[in-house]
Amino acid sequence: MSASRSTSSATSSRAGVTTTMRPEAAVFDFRVRLGPGADALTRLLSTMDECGIARAAVTAGGMLPLDRLAAQIIRGGHSDVVADNARVQAASAASGGRLVPIYFVNPRSGVADYRDAAAGFAGVELSPAVHGVGLDDARTAAVVRIAEQAGHSVYVVTLGRQGSRTADLVALARTFPVVTFVLGHGGFLGIDTDAIAQVVAVPNILVETSGCFTEVARVALDRLGPHRLLFGSEFPLQHPSVELAKYRCLNLPPADWARVAWHNAIRVLGSHT
């Protein structure tokens, strides 16, 4: 599996060693998380090296115990937890350009902190699962207005309940047509082809495919085209090798894989990369 991008190779320097990524093998992982622990950055970069991933968009992770997050996804509820975005920004700065920081916003805390920090980040994530604020909530709209001003894309993982469904994301995207939205995980469930069907007619919604079934990724390619898909892994919850294997099974033409694995991420993140 290979991808091509135009002129120069990407370089990185870590632990005193400089490496050059071959352009035809470059992969940009649109969804990784910086987990807790002093070794989180080293573990992330080592895994990227192991999997041949040149760059990644990184967000704070591990803010809730997995059992609690799962319970909130299924049964509802919320947390007031605030992400350590400064730690994500510092890790990105220490990565030699390999990591691109994404701000994880808590709409319950207002927009002031995000507005003040926006220039130092490349995008923003909203999580109804973590913070329990729906996509139809005025607080969410306030966040998206800041994203619009900052030129940020908005990453969202939808849920199966009123206010946080793919239909609510569609309504939000139509309200803010110049903002790029990214539907995470290919929808609410691994088999959520209904989510793919709902976003077809909304061109400012792209789909990131970590965690969805191979057939759902195939459906997304057929219905949306490779220009609207983004490769992501959701590391450390999912190992990137699993997501790379999924795309190997799809046997994409090299030009299509290049879009999914590299060019679309660069386009969505724009000058922030």
Residue frames relative to the residue before (quaternion, step in Angstrom):
aa qw qx qy qz dx dy dz
M 1.0000 0.0000 0.0000 0.0000 0.00 0.00 0.00
S 0.0522 0.8211 -0.5629 0.0786 3.57 -0.72 1.01
A 0.1420 -0.7612 0.6252 0.0975 3.50 -1.31 0.43
S 0.2217 -0.7757 0.5742 0.1393 3.54 -1.09 0.63
R 0.0213 0.7580 -0.6510 -0.0343 3.55 -1.22 0.51
S 0.7615 -0.5245 0.1524 0.3489 3.46 -1.13 0.82
T 0.9130 0.0056 -0.0109 0.4077 3.57 -0.45 -1.07
S 0.8651 0.1442 -0.0517 0.4777 3.56 0.21 -1.20
S 0.5408 -0.5982 0.4830 0.3412 3.53 -1.31 0.38
A 0.4315 -0.6501 0.5469 0.3034 3.54 -1.28 0.43
T 0.1421 -0.7928 0.5876 0.0782 3.55 -0.97 0.80
S 0.0486 -0.7760 0.6271 0.0466 3.54 -1.23 0.51
S 0.1625 -0.7702 0.6105 0.0878 3.51 -1.22 0.59
R 0.1490 0.7790 -0.5910 0.1474 3.58 -0.64 1.12
A 0.8434 0.0471 -0.0799 0.5293 3.52 -0.97 0.94
G 0.7112 -0.4892 0.2566 0.4348 3.54 1.02 0.83
V 0.6512 0.4885 -0.3180 0.4859 3.59 1.26 0.06
T 0.1842 -0.7771 0.5940 0.0969 3.57 -0.81 0.99
T 0.0588 -0.7976 0.6003 0.0055 3.56 -0.87 1.00
T 0.2672 -0.7428 0.5907 0.1672 3.54 -1.21 0.52
M 0.2878 -0.7551 0.5686 0.1540 3.55 -0.80 1.10
R 0.4223 -0.6869 0.5241 0.2740 3.60 -0.80 0.96
P 0.5229 -0.6746 0.4120 0.3190 3.63 -0.71 1.00
E 0.6807 0.5039 -0.3119 0.4306 3.58 0.94 -0.80
A 0.7119 0.4210 -0.2606 0.4980 3.60 1.23 -0.26
A 0.4332 0.7450 -0.4383 0.2554 3.60 1.27 -0.06
V 0.0306 -0.7672 0.6407 -0.0053 3.54 -1.04 0.92
F 0.1605 -0.7515 0.6347 0.0814 3.55 -1.03 0.91
D 0.2227 -0.7746 0.5839 0.0973 3.57 -0.53 1.23
F 0.2877 -0.8127 0.4849 0.1473 3.58 -0.40 1.23
R 0.8129 0.2002 -0.1063 0.5365 3.63 1.15 -0.25
V 0.2467 0.7001 -0.6389 0.2020 3.52 -0.36 1.34
R 0.2649 -0.7587 0.5745 0.1550 3.53 -1.26 0.39
L 0.3650 -0.6824 0.5885 0.2340 3.50 -1.19 0.68
G 0.2316 -0.8125 0.5238 0.1084 3.53 -0.28 1.28
P 0.6558 -0.4881 0.3789 0.4339 3.57 -1.28 0.01
G 0.6232 0.5669 -0.4039 0.3566 3.53 -1.29 0.28
A 0.5809 -0.6265 0.4086 0.3212 3.54 -1.09 0.78
D 0.7210 0.4386 -0.2500 0.4747 3.59 1.13 -0.58
A 0.3453 0.7877 -0.4689 0.2012 3.59 1.27 0.08
L 0.6785 0.4836 -0.3062 0.4604 3.60 0.87 -0.87
T 0.6508 0.5135 -0.3169 0.4609 3.58 0.92 -0.87
R 0.6545 0.5122 -0.3062 0.4643 3.56 0.97 -0.86
L 0.6539 0.5175 -0.3146 0.4534 3.57 0.95 -0.86
L 0.7031 0.4605 -0.2786 0.4648 3.58 0.77 -0.98
S 0.6282 0.5291 -0.3380 0.4594 3.60 1.04 -0.70
T 0.6518 0.5005 -0.3136 0.4758 3.58 1.00 -0.79
M 0.6194 0.5271 -0.3385 0.4732 3.57 1.02 -0.73
D 0.6367 0.5197 -0.3219 0.4700 3.59 0.98 -0.82
E 0.6556 0.5355 -0.3001 0.4397 3.55 0.92 -0.99
C 0.7653 0.3759 -0.1816 0.4899 3.57 1.02 -0.85
G 0.4929 -0.6817 0.4218 0.3381 3.59 1.23 0.00
I 0.4141 0.6948 -0.4777 0.3428 3.58 1.13 0.67
A 0.3423 -0.7831 0.4899 0.1721 3.55 -0.58 1.17
R 0.8162 0.0079 0.0542 0.5752 3.56 0.86 -0.96
A 0.0651 -0.7979 0.5980 0.0383 3.58 -1.26 0.32
A 0.3642 -0.6594 0.6075 0.2521 3.52 -1.28 0.54
V 0.1168 -0.8408 0.5285 -0.0042 3.56 -0.59 1.18
T 0.0955 -0.7710 0.6296 0.0022 3.51 -1.08 0.96
A 0.6121 -0.5327 0.4240 0.4022 3.57 -1.22 0.39
G 0.0409 -0.8011 0.5972 0.0014 3.55 -1.07 0.78
G 0.7541 0.4150 -0.2788 0.4258 3.54 -1.32 0.10
M 0.3461 0.7712 -0.4805 0.2334 3.59 1.14 0.48
L 0.7654 0.2059 -0.1256 0.5967 3.58 1.20 -0.54
P 0.5465 -0.5585 0.4846 0.3931 3.59 -1.12 0.50
L 0.6029 -0.6135 0.3688 0.3524 3.56 -0.98 0.86
D 0.6421 0.5281 -0.3357 0.4428 3.61 0.96 -0.79
R 0.6634 0.4911 -0.3205 0.4648 3.58 0.97 -0.77
L 0.6330 0.5256 -0.3367 0.4579 3.57 0.96 -0.82
A 0.6517 0.5116 -0.3134 0.4641 3.58 0.93 -0.88
A 0.6529 0.5127 -0.3190 0.4573 3.60 0.95 -0.83
Q 0.6604 0.4991 -0.3148 0.4644 3.59 0.98 -0.78
I 0.6225 0.5379 -0.3389 0.4564 3.56 1.06 -0.72
I 0.7473 0.4117 -0.2196 0.4731 3.58 0.88 -0.94
R 0.8249 0.2736 -0.1103 0.4823 3.58 0.80 -1.01
G 0.5572 -0.5923 0.4066 0.4163 3.58 1.20 -0.31
G 0.4425 0.6573 -0.5288 0.3043 3.53 -1.33 0.03
H 0.1587 -0.7889 0.5860 0.0950 3.53 -1.29 0.08
S 0.2425 -0.7211 0.6239 0.1786 3.51 -1.40 0.20
D 0.3816 -0.7090 0.5461 0.2313 3.56 -1.18 0.59
V 0.3089 0.7859 -0.4926 0.2103 3.58 1.27 0.18
V 0.2157 -0.7566 0.6077 0.1085 3.54 -1.10 0.83
A 0.4427 -0.7127 0.4826 0.2513 3.58 -0.77 1.04
D 0.4186 -0.6639 0.5548 0.2760 3.54 -1.21 0.57
N 0.0935 -0.8441 0.5276 0.0191 3.55 0.36 1.27
A 0.5944 0.5673 -0.3676 0.4356 3.58 1.10 -0.60
R 0.6280 0.5266 -0.3305 0.4681 3.59 1.07 -0.70
V 0.6308 0.5179 -0.3251 0.4777 3.59 1.03 -0.78
Q 0.6567 0.5111 -0.3068 0.4619 3.56 0.95 -0.87
A 0.6603 0.5007 -0.3067 0.4682 3.59 0.97 -0.85
A 0.6396 0.5201 -0.3246 0.4637 3.59 0.98 -0.81
S 0.6445 0.5190 -0.3207 0.4609 3.56 0.98 -0.80
A 0.6533 0.5163 -0.3080 0.4602 3.56 0.99 -0.84
A 0.7032 0.4598 -0.2548 0.4786 3.58 1.13 -0.67
S 0.5960 0.6275 -0.3371 0.3707 3.60 1.27 -0.15
G 0.4788 -0.6832 0.4348 0.3390 3.59 1.22 0.03
G 0.7150 -0.4617 0.2496 0.4619 3.57 1.10 0.67
R 0.5228 0.6621 -0.4117 0.3446 3.60 1.20 -0.03
L 0.7553 0.3331 -0.1900 0.5314 3.59 1.08 -0.66
V 0.1852 -0.7605 0.6172 0.0806 3.54 -1.05 0.89
P 0.3328 -0.8028 0.4570 0.1893 3.64 -0.46 1.13
I 0.1464 -0.7575 0.6340 0.0536 3.55 -1.08 0.93
Y 0.3874 -0.7355 0.5154 0.2080 3.58 -0.86 1.01
F 0.2098 -0.7557 0.6104 0.1114 3.58 -0.87 1.01
V 0.1370 -0.8467 0.5133 0.0306 3.55 -0.21 1.32
N 0.2283 -0.7165 0.6395 0.1598 3.54 -1.24 0.64
P 0.3136 -0.7888 0.4911 0.1954 3.62 -0.22 1.19
R 0.5681 0.6032 -0.3821 0.4091 3.59 1.20 -0.42
S 0.6914 0.4775 -0.2690 0.4706 3.57 1.20 -0.52
G 0.5658 -0.5863 0.3920 0.4272 3.58 1.27 0.02
V 0.5555 -0.6490 0.4317 0.2895 3.55 -1.32 0.05
A 0.4317 0.7427 -0.4493 0.2455 3.60 1.22 -0.21
D 0.6806 0.4887 -0.3068 0.4516 3.59 0.82 -0.94
Y 0.6516 0.5003 -0.3139 0.4761 3.58 0.97 -0.84
R 0.6451 0.5257 -0.3278 0.4472 3.59 0.87 -0.89
D 0.6950 0.4883 -0.2765 0.4494 3.58 0.89 -0.94
A 0.7444 0.4100 -0.2104 0.4832 3.59 1.09 -0.75
A 0.4351 0.7703 -0.4212 0.1998 3.58 1.23 -0.46
A 0.6451 0.5573 -0.3355 0.4009 3.59 0.92 -0.82
G 0.6987 0.4733 -0.2687 0.4644 3.59 1.17 -0.49
F 0.6961 0.4168 -0.2545 0.5263 3.57 1.31 0.12
A 0.4521 -0.7164 0.4816 0.2247 3.55 -1.26 0.48
G 0.7933 -0.0127 0.0267 0.6081 3.58 1.25 -0.18
V 0.3199 -0.7338 0.5670 0.1943 3.54 -1.33 -0.02
E 0.2120 -0.7548 0.6064 0.1330 3.55 -1.19 0.62
L 0.1451 -0.7390 0.6536 0.0755 3.52 -1.14 0.87
S 0.0469 -0.8185 0.5725 0.0042 3.59 -0.89 0.89
P 0.2545 -0.7660 0.5739 0.1383 3.61 -0.28 1.20
A 0.6060 0.5709 -0.3596 0.4213 3.60 1.10 -0.59
V 0.7206 0.4283 -0.2485 0.4852 3.59 0.95 -0.83
H 0.8260 0.2776 -0.1093 0.4783 3.56 0.66 -1.13
G 0.4076 -0.7699 0.4313 0.2349 3.58 1.25 -0.10
V 0.5116 0.6119 -0.4375 0.4153 3.59 1.17 0.50
G 0.4014 -0.7630 0.4600 0.2122 3.56 -0.59 1.14
L 0.5902 -0.5843 0.4324 0.3511 3.53 -1.27 0.37
D 0.6599 0.4707 -0.2966 0.5050 3.57 1.30 -0.20
D 0.4888 0.6731 -0.4089 0.3751 3.57 1.33 0.17
A 0.5631 -0.6156 0.4328 0.3415 3.60 -1.04 0.76
R 0.6139 0.5520 -0.3559 0.4378 3.60 1.10 -0.59
T 0.6190 0.5179 -0.3378 0.4842 3.59 1.12 -0.62
A 0.6403 0.5204 -0.3252 0.4620 3.58 0.94 -0.84
A 0.6248 0.5400 -0.3382 0.4512 3.60 1.03 -0.73
V 0.6337 0.5136 -0.3240 0.4793 3.59 1.05 -0.76
V 0.6774 0.4992 -0.3018 0.4481 3.58 0.86 -0.94
R 0.6045 0.5459 -0.3652 0.4509 3.61 1.06 -0.60
I 0.6362 0.4988 -0.3246 0.4910 3.60 1.05 -0.73
A 0.6304 0.5313 -0.3296 0.4601 3.59 0.99 -0.84
E 0.6334 0.5341 -0.3275 0.4542 3.57 0.99 -0.83
Q 0.6705 0.4949 -0.2908 0.4701 3.58 0.95 -0.89
A 0.7172 0.4527 -0.2418 0.4714 3.58 1.05 -0.80
G 0.4312 -0.6937 0.4665 0.3395 3.59 1.22 -0.31
H 0.4117 0.7285 -0.4473 0.3159 3.56 1.19 0.60
S 0.3871 -0.6259 0.6116 0.2904 3.52 -1.29 0.46
V 0.2913 -0.7455 0.5790 0.1554 3.56 -1.27 0.54
Y 0.1767 -0.7917 0.5814 0.0633 3.57 -0.57 1.21
V 0.0141 0.8056 -0.5882 0.0704 3.57 -0.83 1.05
V 0.1554 -0.7206 0.6635 0.1276 3.53 -1.14 0.75
T 0.2945 -0.7902 0.5149 0.1543 3.57 -0.53 1.17
L 0.3085 -0.7193 0.5937 0.1871 3.53 -1.39 0.26
G 0.5800 -0.6168 0.4165 0.3312 3.56 -1.29 -0.01
R 0.6545 0.5211 -0.3207 0.4442 3.59 1.19 0.25
Q 0.7259 -0.4666 0.3082 0.4004 3.49 -1.30 0.53
G 0.7864 0.3037 -0.2507 0.4759 3.53 -0.93 0.98
S 0.7897 0.2572 -0.1261 0.5425 3.58 1.18 -0.49
R 0.4359 0.7085 -0.4475 0.3283 3.57 1.26 0.34
T 0.6763 -0.4494 0.3686 0.4525 3.55 -1.28 0.09
A 0.6036 0.5617 -0.3559 0.4397 3.60 1.05 -0.70
D 0.6555 0.4949 -0.3123 0.4774 3.58 1.06 -0.68
L 0.6077 0.5251 -0.3455 0.4853 3.57 1.12 -0.61
V 0.6248 0.5378 -0.3325 0.4581 3.58 0.99 -0.82
A 0.6613 0.4998 -0.3061 0.4682 3.59 0.92 -0.89
L 0.6501 0.5107 -0.3132 0.4675 3.58 0.98 -0.83
A 0.6662 0.5036 -0.3047 0.4579 3.59 0.92 -0.88
R 0.6538 0.4960 -0.3196 0.4738 3.58 1.04 -0.65
T 0.6171 0.5317 -0.3418 0.4686 3.58 1.17 -0.52
F 0.7686 0.2203 -0.1060 0.5912 3.57 1.15 -0.71
P 0.0573 -0.8771 0.4751 0.0396 3.62 0.55 1.12
V 0.6762 0.4783 -0.3216 0.4589 3.64 1.13 -0.33
V 0.5885 0.5460 -0.3707 0.4671 3.59 1.29 -0.08
T 0.3258 -0.7176 0.5787 0.2097 3.57 -1.02 0.81
F 0.1327 -0.7736 0.6176 0.0489 3.55 -0.84 1.06
V 0.1758 -0.7657 0.6107 0.0992 3.55 -1.14 0.68
L 0.2660 -0.7494 0.5924 0.1288 3.55 -0.70 1.17
G 0.2866 -0.8056 0.4994 0.1396 3.56 -0.42 1.23
H 0.8571 0.1911 -0.1490 0.4546 3.54 -1.29 0.61
G 0.5696 -0.6252 0.3825 0.3720 3.60 1.16 0.39
G 0.7620 -0.2899 0.1779 0.5511 3.58 1.25 0.34
F 0.7528 -0.4144 0.2757 0.4308 3.54 -1.33 -0.09
L 0.7942 0.1724 -0.0693 0.5786 3.57 0.96 -0.87
G 0.6605 -0.5277 0.3629 0.3919 3.55 -1.21 0.39
I 0.7324 0.3913 -0.2092 0.5164 3.57 1.23 -0.48
D 0.3946 0.7883 -0.4116 0.2313 3.60 1.28 0.23
T 0.0149 0.8088 -0.5856 0.0523 3.59 0.41 1.19
D 0.5312 0.6135 -0.4107 0.4158 3.60 1.20 -0.35
A 0.6238 0.5284 -0.3406 0.4644 3.59 1.03 -0.73
I 0.6312 0.5251 -0.3316 0.4646 3.58 0.98 -0.83
A 0.6541 0.5214 -0.3144 0.4487 3.57 0.92 -0.90
Q 0.6738 0.5197 -0.2982 0.4323 3.58 0.98 -0.82
V 0.7365 0.4273 -0.2514 0.4603 3.63 1.01 -0.68
V 0.3987 0.7458 -0.4681 0.2564 3.60 1.24 -0.18
A 0.7678 0.3925 -0.1949 0.4674 3.57 0.83 -1.01
V 0.6465 0.4804 -0.3166 0.5010 3.60 1.26 0.13
P 0.2231 -0.8594 0.4407 0.1318 3.60 0.19 1.24
N 0.6630 0.4943 -0.3266 0.4576 3.61 1.16 -0.32
I 0.5940 0.4819 -0.4004 0.5046 3.59 1.23 0.51
L 0.1106 -0.7554 0.6441 0.0471 3.54 -0.87 1.07
V 0.3373 -0.7433 0.5469 0.1862 3.58 -1.25 0.33
E 0.1829 -0.7403 0.6404 0.0917 3.54 -0.94 1.02
T 0.3170 -0.8529 0.4063 0.0832 3.55 -0.65 1.16
S 0.3626 0.7309 -0.5239 0.2447 3.64 1.09 0.22
G 0.8256 0.2851 -0.2048 0.4418 3.54 -1.05 0.82
C 0.6302 0.5266 -0.3630 0.4402 3.62 1.12 -0.32
F 0.6232 -0.5436 0.4052 0.3898 3.56 -1.25 0.41
T 0.6410 -0.5259 0.3971 0.3934 3.55 -1.22 0.50
E 0.6659 0.5070 -0.3091 0.4516 3.58 0.93 -0.87
V 0.6199 0.5238 -0.3505 0.4674 3.61 1.08 -0.61
A 0.6284 0.5125 -0.3326 0.4815 3.58 1.02 -0.73
R 0.6335 0.5217 -0.3269 0.4686 3.58 1.05 -0.75
V 0.6406 0.5127 -0.3175 0.4755 3.58 0.98 -0.85
A 0.6432 0.5242 -0.3190 0.4580 3.58 0.96 -0.86
L 0.6406 0.5143 -0.3206 0.4715 3.59 0.99 -0.79
D 0.6784 0.4996 -0.2934 0.4518 3.57 0.91 -0.93
R 0.7550 0.4155 -0.2180 0.4581 3.59 0.88 -0.94
L 0.7763 0.3473 -0.1686 0.4984 3.59 1.00 -0.81
G 0.3941 -0.6935 0.4977 0.3406 3.55 1.09 -0.73
P 0.6252 -0.5852 0.3640 0.3664 3.61 -1.10 0.58
H 0.5957 0.5877 -0.3687 0.4049 3.62 1.16 -0.39
R 0.7319 0.3907 -0.2453 0.5015 3.62 1.24 -0.17
L 0.6096 0.5216 -0.3687 0.4695 3.59 1.23 0.38
L 0.1529 -0.7703 0.6155 0.0666 3.53 -1.21 0.70
F 0.3809 -0.6936 0.5618 0.2412 3.56 -0.93 0.92
G 0.1340 0.7644 -0.6244 0.0886 3.56 -1.01 0.89
S 0.3210 -0.7805 0.5086 0.1703 3.56 -1.18 0.47
E 0.2420 -0.7705 0.5337 0.2509 3.61 1.10 -0.76
F 0.1926 0.7687 -0.5713 0.2136 3.59 1.03 0.78
P 0.5984 -0.1484 -0.7862 -0.0430 1.67 -2.05 1.49
L 0.4492 0.6831 -0.4784 0.3204 3.64 1.15 0.09
Q 0.7750 0.1361 -0.0797 0.6120 3.57 1.13 -0.61
H 0.4034 -0.7059 0.5188 0.2642 3.58 -0.88 0.86
P 0.5441 -0.6501 0.4099 0.3367 3.62 -0.84 0.86
S 0.5879 0.5911 -0.3815 0.3993 3.60 1.06 -0.61
V 0.6030 0.5538 -0.3548 0.4515 3.59 1.13 -0.61
E 0.6979 0.4622 -0.2723 0.4746 3.57 0.90 -0.93
L 0.6172 0.5239 -0.3441 0.4756 3.59 1.07 -0.62
A 0.6300 0.5301 -0.3311 0.4608 3.58 1.03 -0.76
K 0.6036 0.5660 -0.3520 0.4375 3.58 1.05 -0.75
Y 0.7054 0.4476 -0.2659 0.4810 3.57 0.92 -0.88
R 0.5670 0.5593 -0.3981 0.4552 3.60 1.11 -0.47
C 0.6457 0.5273 -0.3200 0.4501 3.57 1.01 -0.80
L 0.6571 0.5119 -0.3125 0.4566 3.59 1.14 -0.56
N 0.2308 -0.8329 0.4846 0.1347 3.57 1.31 -0.26
L 0.0975 0.8370 -0.5287 0.1016 3.56 0.82 1.03
P 0.5449 -0.5498 0.5011 0.3868 3.57 -1.20 0.44
P 0.6321 -0.5746 0.3488 0.3854 3.62 -0.97 0.74
A 0.6579 0.5144 -0.3288 0.4410 3.62 0.92 -0.79
D 0.6495 0.5032 -0.3160 0.4744 3.60 1.05 -0.73
W 0.6470 0.5043 -0.3202 0.4739 3.58 0.97 -0.83
A 0.6159 0.5523 -0.3488 0.4405 3.60 1.01 -0.74
R 0.6481 0.5070 -0.3210 0.4689 3.57 1.00 -0.76
V 0.7003 0.4799 -0.2743 0.4516 3.56 0.79 -1.06
A 0.7704 0.4124 -0.1859 0.4492 3.56 0.87 -1.00
W 0.8245 0.1872 -0.0849 0.5273 3.61 1.12 -0.39
H 0.7697 0.4360 -0.2475 0.3953 3.55 0.34 -1.28
N 0.6538 0.5213 -0.3356 0.4338 3.60 0.93 -0.78
A 0.6364 0.5218 -0.3295 0.4627 3.58 1.01 -0.77
I 0.6480 0.5074 -0.3166 0.4716 3.57 0.95 -0.85
R 0.6576 0.5106 -0.3090 0.4597 3.58 0.98 -0.83
V 0.6893 0.4877 -0.2894 0.4509 3.59 0.88 -0.93
L 0.7284 0.4154 -0.2359 0.4912 3.58 0.94 -0.87
G 0.2497 -0.8478 0.4482 0.1343 3.55 1.33 -0.28
S 0.8528 -0.1284 0.1074 0.4946 3.53 -1.08 -0.83
H 0.5579 0.6269 -0.3885 0.3806 3.58 1.23 -0.39
T 0.6305 0.5212 -0.3475 0.4583 3.62 1.20 -0.33
